[in-house]
């Protein structure tokens, strides 16, 4: 394969993966901040660090297994981000106001 094509594909794939991962991380941080007022952010950050180190070591030791795990996580992340953007918060309630008058 032409080195120019190889590097271009690597940049596109790496950039897409990094963007998707960062998007999921932002959603996770916003959620943890909203739920706990920011108190759980250090815990979330530590878990992210442990997972990153684990996947890096796994990628060096067993690259195929690491690739399968990353692809699985990406599929789950795409589904969650897709559902996040499709679920619209209801700003209006579906209550019907009754126009009938009470008798008596």
C-alpha positions as CSV (number, residue, x, y, z in Angstrom):
1,X,0.0,0.0,0.0
2,X,1.2,3.5,-0.8
3,X,2.6,5.1,2.4
4,X,0.6,8.3,1.7
5,X,-2.6,6.4,1.6
6,X,-1.6,4.4,4.6
7,X,-0.9,7.5,6.7
8,X,-4.0,9.2,5.5
9,X,-6.2,6.2,6.5
10,X,-4.4,6.0,9.8
11,X,-5.1,9.7,10.5
12,X,-8.7,9.5,9.5
13,X,-9.4,6.4,11.6
14,X,-7.4,7.6,14.5
15,X,-9.1,11.0,14.4
16,X,-12.5,9.5,14.2
17,X,-11.8,7.1,17.1
18,X,-10.4,9.9,19.2
19,X,-13.3,12.2,18.5
20,X,-15.8,9.5,19.4
21,X,-14.0,8.7,22.6
22,X,-13.8,12.3,23.6
23,X,-17.5,12.8,22.9
24,X,-18.4,9.8,25.0
25,X,-16.1,11.1,27.8
26,X,-17.7,14.5,27.7
27,X,-21.2,13.0,28.0
28,X,-19.9,10.9,30.9
29,X,-18.4,13.9,32.7
30,X,-21.5,16.0,32.2
31,X,-23.6,13.2,33.6
32,X,-21.4,12.7,36.6
33,X,-21.2,16.4,37.3
34,X,-24.9,16.8,37.0
35,X,-25.6,13.9,39.4
36,X,-23.0,14.6,42.0
37,X,-22.1,18.2,41.6
38,X,-18.6,17.2,40.4
39,X,-17.7,15.1,43.4
40,X,-17.4,11.9,41.4
41,X,-15.2,13.4,38.6
42,X,-11.9,12.3,40.2
43,X,-13.3,8.7,40.4
44,X,-14.4,8.8,36.8
45,X,-11.0,10.2,35.8
46,X,-9.2,7.5,37.7
47,X,-11.3,4.8,36.0
48,X,-10.6,6.3,32.6
49,X,-6.8,6.2,33.4
50,X,-6.9,2.6,34.5
51,X,-8.8,1.6,31.4
52,X,-6.4,3.5,29.1
53,X,-3.3,1.9,30.7
54,X,-4.9,-1.5,30.6
55,X,-5.8,-1.2,26.9
56,X,-2.3,0.1,26.1
57,X,-0.7,-2.9,27.7
58,X,-3.2,-5.2,26.1
59,X,-2.5,-3.7,22.7
60,X,1.2,-4.4,23.1
61,X,0.7,-7.9,24.4
62,X,-2.4,-9.1,22.5
63,X,-3.2,-6.6,19.7
64,X,-6.0,-8.6,18.1
65,X,-7.8,-9.0,21.5
66,X,-7.3,-5.3,22.2
67,X,-8.7,-4.4,18.7
68,X,-11.8,-6.5,19.3
69,X,-12.4,-4.9,22.7
70,X,-11.9,-1.4,21.2
71,X,-14.3,-2.1,18.3
72,X,-16.9,-3.5,20.8
73,X,-16.6,-0.3,22.9
74,X,-16.9,1.9,19.8
75,X,-20.1,0.1,18.7
76,X,-21.5,0.6,22.2
77,X,-20.4,4.2,22.2
78,X,-21.9,4.9,18.8
79,X,-25.2,3.4,19.9
80,X,-25.3,5.4,23.2
81,X,-24.4,8.7,21.5
82,X,-27.0,8.0,18.8
83,X,-29.6,7.4,21.5
84,X,-28.5,10.5,23.4
85,X,-29.1,12.7,20.5
86,X,-32.3,11.0,19.5
87,X,-33.9,11.3,22.9
88,X,-35.3,14.8,23.1
89,X,-36.2,16.1,26.5
90,X,-39.8,17.0,26.6
91,X,-40.1,20.7,27.3
92,X,-43.8,20.6,27.1
93,X,-46.1,18.3,29.1
94,X,-48.7,16.3,27.3
95,X,-51.4,17.3,29.7
96,X,-54.7,18.4,28.3
97,X,-56.4,21.4,29.8
98,X,-60.1,20.8,30.3
99,X,-62.3,23.6,29.1
100,X,-65.5,22.3,30.7
101,X,-67.0,24.2,33.6
102,X,-68.0,22.7,36.8
103,X,-71.7,22.8,37.6
104,X,-73.0,23.6,41.0
